[in-house]
Amino acid sequence: MAAVLHRAGRARAARRDESAFTNAARSAMTSTPVSPSGGLLAAQREVP
């Protein structure tokens, strides 16, 4: 039972990381930060 819950937790964490990455990519493209990490990514990418 614990293994099933652990596997579901890992899948949920992976989806959360994936959504954070897509939010960061979207904020970098539109240069409007969606999340703090996305804002940092966009700011770093704008520097020549």
C-alpha positions, 0 to 999 in steps of 0.5 A: 500500500505504501509503495502505491502511495509513494508512486502516486506521490512521485507522479504528482511531483513530476507533474508539478515540476512539469507545470512549473517548467511550462509556466517558466517557459510561458513567462519567458516568452511573454516576459510577464512572470507567472511564478517567482522562478519563471520571473527569474528565468525571464530576467536571466534570458533578457540579459544579453 
